[in-house]
Amino acid sequence: EKIIRDYLLGNPELLVEVMNELEKRRQKLAVTQAKDRLKENRAEIYESKYDFVSNPEGEVPFVEFFDYQCGYCKRAHPSVMKIRSQRPDVRFIYKEFPILGPASVYAARAAIASRLQDKYVAYHDALMSHRGKLDEGVVMQIAADFGLDVERLKADMERPEVQEAIDANLALANIMNIRGTPTFIIGESLSPGVIAYRQMVRFIEEARANCSVC
């Protein structure tokens, strides 16, 4: 032990090499585990009855876990909208993942309920584009501005399937070890945090070339 200790003290650069190698192995293991979870939870990720899907005929799945109060989600949203407008080969799967407090839950419930009035995408974009904190009044004012029947929306928010959708996403996120927003699953690539438009395009092209869920 003393020989090893003295050698490491005399060659501290070896410790840096060891830590770098350890980090590489951890990252490789994380990627492998993520791929395994994707395979095991394929139906819940790509085909859940609770999710809203836009452009359902698109070949490449583009999944986003998001919170309407998440500043990083709002930063990524213009790139998501750009992909949505330019890529008819992509289908978008929306997963409300309200983890930033009661206002996030309220906004998520309102958004899910807005599907019953066929205004989900417009309302989703409006909530994502809002600058500043959300509260019940702001959420309902945005709904009114976009032509939603506010009283009907409030009633529909109490439907059991609304909370079931949120619970399903929270459970899936726990299984997938998703801890923050935004988190994207594009094809079979899981990417936590903000990613740039070019990175989104790269994931889409990789999925088109080699994707078992496309």
N, C-alpha and C positions, 0 to 999 in steps of 0.2 A: 504493500500500500504506500509506503514512504517513497519507494522508487517511482511509482506511478505519479504520486503527488508532486514530487520534485520535478519530474519530467514535464508535467502539465504547467507547473509554475514557470518553468524555463521556456516553455513553448506555448504561450497563451493563445496564439493564433489558431491552434488546433481546436480550442473550445469554440471559436467562431465557426470553424468548419463543421464541427459536430452539431451545433445549434442550427446551422443552415440545412444540414442533411435531415435533422429531425423535423424541421418545418416542412421540407419537401415531402417527407413521408406522411406527415399529418395532412397536408393538402391533398396528396394522392388518395389517402384513406377517405377523406371527406368527399371527394369526387365519386369514389367507388360506392360509398354509402348512399350518397344522393341518387345515383343511378339505380341502386337497388330499391330505394324507397319509391322512385318514380315507377318502376315496374310493378311493385307490389300494390301501389295505390293508383294505378292508371285510371280506373273508372271514376274514382272520386276527383281526380285532377282534371280530366278532360271531358267527362261525360256526366257530371253531377246534375241531377234534376233541379237543383237549387240555383244554378248559375244562369245568368243572362249571357247569351252568346250573340254577338253581332257578326254578320257575314258568315253564317253557319256553313256555307258551301266552300269556304276557304280550306285549303289543304293543310296548311301549317298552323298548329295551335299556338296561340300567344296568350298565356295566362298571366294575370297580374293580381297579386294580393296587395290591397291598398287600404289606406285610411284617409278619409276626407279632411282630416286636420294635419296630415303629414306634409311638411314642407318639402321633403325630398320627392314625395309622390307628385306634388305640384310642379316641381322642377322637371321631372321626367315626362310630365303629361304632354307638352307640345310635341315631343318626339313620338309618343304613342299616337297622337292624333295625325301626325304626318305619315306614319306607317299605315294607319287606318285608311287614309285618303289615297295612298299611292300603291298599296299592295292588295289587289283583289284575291291573291292566293293565300291570304292569311285570315284565319278566323279568331276572333277576340273573345276570351272567356274572362268574365269579370268576377272577382272574388272579394266581396267586402270583408275586411279584416280589421274591425274597429278596436284598436288597442290603446288609444290615447285619451280615454276618459268617456264620461257620459255623453258629451256632445258628439263624439265620434259614433257612438252606438245609435244615437238619435238620427244622425244624418244617414247612417247605413240603413236603418229601418225605413226611413223616408224614401231613400233611393230604391230599395227593393220593392216597396209598395208602389212606386211610380210605374213599375212595369205593367201594372193592371190598367194604366191609362195610356200605354204605348208611348211614353215619353222618357224612357229610361236613359238613352244615350245622351240626349240633350240636357237632361237634368244632371246626369253624372258629370258631363263636361262643365256645366255651370258651377257645380259644387267644387270641382277640381280647380277651376279658374278663380274662385273667390279668394281674395287676399284678406287675411285677418282671421281671427278666431270665429268659430261657428258656435251658435247657440240655437235654441229652439226657434226663436223669432227669426233669425237670419235664414235658417233652413227653410222655414215656411214662406218667407218673403221671396226667396229664390224660386221656390215652387210656383208661387203665384205669378211671378214675372215670366215664367215659361209656360203659362197657360194651364197649369195643373189645377184641378179642383181640390182646394186645400182641405175642405171638410171631408171629402171622400178619402183623400190621402191619409188624414189622421185616423180615420176609421180602419182603412186597410192596413195601416202600420200595426194594428193590434191582432191581425190574423196570425194564427199559430205558425203558418209556413214561413212567415217573415223571420221570426226568431229561430226557427229550425234552420234556415239558410245560414244565419250568422253562426249558430252553434256548429254546423257542419264544417264551416270554414275554419273556425277556431280549432276544432278537433283535428282536421287535416293538417293545419299548420303545425300543431304539436307533433304529429306523427312524422312530418317532413323536417322537423327541427327548424322551422321558419320562425324567427324571433322578431323580425322588424319589417317595416314597409319603406319603399316598395320592394317586393320580391317578384321576379319574373321567371316564368318557365316558358321558354320559347323552343318549340320542338321538344327535345329532351335535355336542354341546357338550363340548369337552374342558376339564377344569378341574383343574389341579394344586393339591394342598394340601387342607387341611380346608375343607369347605363346610358351612354350616348346613342344618338340615332344610328351612327355607323356600326356600333356594336350590335344593336338590334338587327340591322340588316345582315350583319355577318352571321348571327345566330340563325336567322331565317334561311339564308343560303345554305348553311351547314345542314339544317333540317331538311331542306329540299333534296340535298344530295344523299343523306343517310339518316332516315328517321323512321322508326317502326310505328309511330303513332300518327304519321302524316297520310 
